[in-house]
Amino acid sequence: MSAHEAAGTQVIYEAEDVSLHGLMNDRPRVQCHQSGDRLEIECDFIAGCDGFHGVSRQAIPQEVIRIYERVYPFGWLGILSDTRPVNHELIYCNHERGFALCTMRSMTRSRYYLQVSADEDVEDWPDQRFWSELKRRIPGDAAASLETGPSLEKSVAPLRSFVAEPMRHGRLFLAGDAAHIVPPTGAKGLNLAAADVRFLAEALVAYYRSGRNDLLDGCSARCLKRVWKAQRFSWWLTGLTHVFPEASPFERRAQAAELSYLTTSKAAQTALAENYVGLPFE
């Protein structure tokens, strides 16, 4: 926002009825209403950074866009609390009652998650029940030192893997959740959005400074190459750590064997670390 202010650009808040037009033309347009007034913005390019439920992806014709999706049969019940984190590192738990995750926002604010059914009602989870269930799923030493307190926020988030291809249609470029969703297990949602914007920014700079079109033309493929690697990792880590209702006894035993392999193999740990920390930009 400081950069917008320094550049003297205008930011339109509370826009309604947003629609995109002329995407295949040299001068696409964004139309919207603000405080009852109709506005139209003519531009060179449109960056569709308006999230999964935004209008940008929907503006691409159905015969052009391809959707790849996996909806998981569970969600994450999460709470935020002003409590000391139980550990200075994240704790991922694969428990017979379901996945659990201990994470933090600061040294005094914590975020905790429990795997629940996809249709779980958050009203059925008072704070006391949440803390009790979390203690059942995490290691005993962590449960013994867990600091509990009133929840500041509580919600159930569904899990899905989603990719829309291509991420470009004419003068429209999709970025972030408008083009892809990853399960939060791998913590890659914001990372991917930032990478999309980085690649698009590089392409726009090359276009305006040198008149080059090659980076714009290759932007979608460049982004998707990274997106699919993060999708694979997030899908794999979700499968490794969660209890799937439809899993057979064989699959549960194979999952346990893979977890055991991960804890004893330097090669497996290196691959996990490489993907979790973040793959290099290409």
C-alpha positions in Angstrom: 0.0 0.0 0.0 2.9 2.3 0.7 4.2 1.6 -2.8 0.8 2.5 -4.3 0.8 5.7 -2.4 4.4 6.6 -3.4 3.5 5.9 -7.1 0.3 8.0 -6.9 -1.8 5.1 -8.2 -5.5 4.8 -7.3 -6.9 1.9 -5.4 -10.6 1.3 -5.6 -12.2 -0.3 -2.5 -15.6 -1.8 -2.0 -16.0 -2.4 -5.8 -19.2 -4.3 -6.8 -20.4 -6.1 -9.9 -16.8 -6.4 -11.2 -16.6 -7.8 -14.8 -13.8 -8.2 -17.4 -14.2 -7.3 -21.1 -12.1 -7.4 -24.3 -9.6 -9.9 -23.0 -8.5 -10.8 -26.5 -8.0 -7.2 -27.5 -5.1 -4.9 -27.0 -7.1 -2.7 -24.5 -9.0 -4.9 -22.1 -11.4 -3.3 -19.7 -12.5 -3.8 -16.1 -16.0 -2.6 -15.2 -17.4 -2.2 -11.7 -19.6 -0.1 -9.4 -18.5 1.9 -6.5 -20.9 3.7 -4.2 -23.5 3.5 -7.0 -21.2 4.9 -9.7 -20.2 2.9 -12.7 -16.5 2.8 -13.4 -14.6 1.5 -16.3 -10.8 1.0 -16.4 -9.0 0.5 -19.7 -5.6 -1.1 -19.5 -2.9 -3.1 -21.2 -3.1 -6.2 -19.1 -5.3 -7.5 -16.2 -3.8 -9.5 -13.3 -6.5 -11.8 -11.9 -5.4 -11.9 -8.2 -9.0 -12.1 -6.9 -9.0 -15.5 -5.2 -10.7 -18.8 -5.8 -14.2 -17.2 -5.8 -13.3 -14.1 -7.9 -14.5 -13.2 -11.4 -11.1 -13.5 -13.2 -11.1 -17.3 -13.7 -14.8 -17.2 -14.5 -14.1 -14.8 -17.3 -12.2 -17.4 -19.2 -14.4 -19.4 -21.6 -15.2 -23.0 -20.4 -13.9 -24.4 -23.7 -10.5 -22.8 -23.1 -9.8 -23.6 -19.5 -9.0 -27.0 -18.0 -9.7 -27.8 -14.4 -7.9 -30.4 -12.3 -9.3 -31.0 -8.8 -9.1 -33.4 -5.8 -11.5 -32.7 -3.0 -10.5 -34.4 0.3 -13.0 -36.2 2.5 -12.1 -34.1 5.6 -11.3 -30.6 6.8 -9.2 -28.8 9.3 -10.8 -27.4 12.5 -8.5 -24.6 13.5 -8.3 -22.3 16.5 -6.2 -19.2 17.2 -5.3 -18.5 20.8 -3.2 -16.1 22.8 -1.1 -18.9 24.3 2.6 -19.7 24.2 3.4 -22.2 21.3 3.9 -25.7 22.6 7.1 -26.0 20.6 9.5 -23.8 18.7 9.1 -26.1 15.7 5.8 -27.2 14.0 4.5 -30.6 15.2 2.7 -32.7 12.6 0.9 -35.7 14.0 -0.5 -38.8 12.3 -2.9 -40.3 14.9 -5.5 -43.0 14.6 -8.1 -40.4 15.5 -6.9 -38.1 12.8 -4.2 -35.6 11.9 -3.2 -32.7 14.2 -0.9 -29.8 13.7 0.7 -27.4 16.2 2.0 -24.2 14.8 2.4 -20.6 15.8 1.9 -16.9 14.8 4.3 -15.5 17.4 5.9 -16.3 20.7 2.7 -15.5 22.4 0.0 -16.5 19.8 -0.6 -20.1 18.6 -2.5 -21.8 15.9 -3.7 -25.4 16.2 -5.5 -27.7 13.8 -7.4 -31.0 14.0 -8.6 -33.2 11.2 -12.4 -33.5 11.2 -15.1 -34.6 8.8 -15.7 -32.2 5.9 -19.2 -31.4 7.1 -18.2 -30.8 10.8 -20.1 -28.0 12.6 -17.7 -25.6 14.4 -20.5 -25.0 17.0 -20.0 -28.6 18.1 -16.5 -27.8 19.2 -16.3 -25.7 22.4 -12.8 -24.8 23.4 -12.7 -27.5 26.1 -13.5 -30.2 23.6 -10.9 -28.9 21.2 -8.0 -28.8 23.7 -8.9 -32.3 25.0 -8.9 -33.8 21.6 -5.6 -32.0 20.6 -3.9 -33.5 23.7 -5.0 -37.0 22.7 -3.4 -36.7 19.3 -0.1 -35.0 20.0 2.9 -36.6 21.8 2.7 -37.0 25.5 5.5 -34.5 26.3 3.8 -31.9 24.1 0.4 -32.5 25.7 1.9 -32.1 29.2 3.3 -28.7 28.4 0.5 -27.4 26.2 -0.8 -24.0 27.3 -4.6 -23.7 26.7 -6.8 -20.6 26.7 -9.9 -19.0 25.1 -10.0 -19.2 21.3 -9.8 -15.9 19.4 -11.0 -17.5 16.2 -12.3 -20.9 15.3 -13.3 -22.3 11.9 -13.4 -25.4 9.7 -11.5 -25.2 6.4 -12.1 -27.7 3.6 -9.1 -29.3 1.9 -8.7 -29.5 -1.9 -6.1 -29.6 -4.6 -7.1 -27.4 -7.6 -5.4 -26.2 -10.7 -6.8 -24.2 -13.6 -4.8 -24.3 -16.9 -3.7 -22.2 -18.7 -3.1 -19.2 -16.4 -3.3 -16.8 -19.3 -6.2 -15.9 -21.6 -5.4 -13.1 -24.0 -4.5 -10.0 -21.8 -5.6 -11.7 -18.6 -3.1 -13.4 -16.3 -4.3 -15.4 -13.3 -2.3 -15.5 -10.1 -2.6 -17.1 -6.7 -5.8 -18.7 -5.6 -7.6 -17.6 -8.7 -5.6 -20.3 -10.5 -4.7 -22.9 -7.9 -5.4 -24.2 -4.4 -3.2 -26.5 -2.4 -4.0 -28.3 0.9 -2.5 -26.3 3.7 -0.5 -29.3 4.8 2.5 -28.2 2.7 2.1 -24.5 3.6 2.5 -23.5 -0.1 -0.5 -21.4 -0.9 1.1 -18.0 -0.3 4.5 -19.1 -1.6 2.9 -20.1 -4.9 1.0 -16.8 -5.2 4.2 -14.8 -4.6 6.0 -16.9 -7.2 3.2 -16.2 -9.7 3.4 -12.5 -9.2 7.2 -12.6 -9.4 7.1 -14.3 -12.8 4.4 -12.0 -14.1 6.3 -8.9 -12.8 9.5 -10.1 -14.6 7.4 -10.6 -17.8 5.8 -7.1 -17.6 9.1 -5.4 -16.9 10.7 -7.1 -20.0 7.6 -6.1 -22.1 7.7 -2.4 -21.1 11.5 -1.9 -21.0 12.5 -3.9 -24.0 9.3 -4.7 -25.9 9.8 -8.4 -25.3 6.8 -10.7 -25.5 8.6 -14.0 -24.8 8.3 -13.9 -21.0 4.6 -13.0 -21.2 4.0 -15.8 -23.7 5.8 -18.3 -21.4 4.5 -17.0 -18.1 1.6 -19.5 -17.7 3.9 -22.5 -18.4 6.6 -21.2 -16.1 4.1 -20.7 -13.3 2.4 -24.1 -13.8 5.7 -25.9 -13.7 6.2 -24.7 -10.1 2.5 -25.1 -9.3 2.4 -28.8 -10.1 5.6 -29.5 -8.1 4.0 -27.8 -5.1 0.7 -29.6 -5.7 2.5 -32.9 -5.8 4.3 -32.2 -2.5 1.1 -30.9 -0.8 -0.9 -33.9 -2.0 1.9 -36.3 -0.9 2.2 -34.8 2.6 -1.5 -34.7 3.1 -1.7 -38.4 2.2 1.2 -39.2 4.5 -0.2 -37.5 7.6 -4.0 -37.8 7.4 -6.4 -40.6 8.2 -8.5 -41.4 5.1 -11.9 -42.9 5.9 -11.8 -45.1 2.8 -8.3 -46.4 3.4 -7.9 -50.2 3.6 -5.8 -51.9 6.3 -3.1 -52.4 3.7 -3.0 -48.7 2.9 -2.8 -47.7 6.6 0.1 -50.1 7.1 1.9 -48.8 4.0 1.4 -45.2 5.3 2.9 -46.2 8.6 5.9 -47.8 6.8 6.4 -44.6 4.8 6.4 -42.5 7.9 8.9 -44.9 9.5 11.1 -44.7 6.4 11.0 -40.9 6.5 12.2 -40.8 10.1 15.2 -43.1 9.3 16.3 -42.1 5.8 18.6 -39.1 5.2 17.6 -39.2 1.5 13.9 -39.1 2.3 14.4 -36.3 4.8 16.5 -34.3 2.3 13.7 -34.6 -0.3 11.1 -33.5 2.3 13.2 -30.5 3.4 13.9 -29.4 -0.1 10.2 -29.3 -1.0 9.1 -27.9 2.4 11.6 -25.0 2.5 10.9 -24.2 -1.1 12.1 -25.2 -4.5 14.5 -22.8 -6.4 13.1 -20.4 -9.0 13.7 -21.4 -12.6 
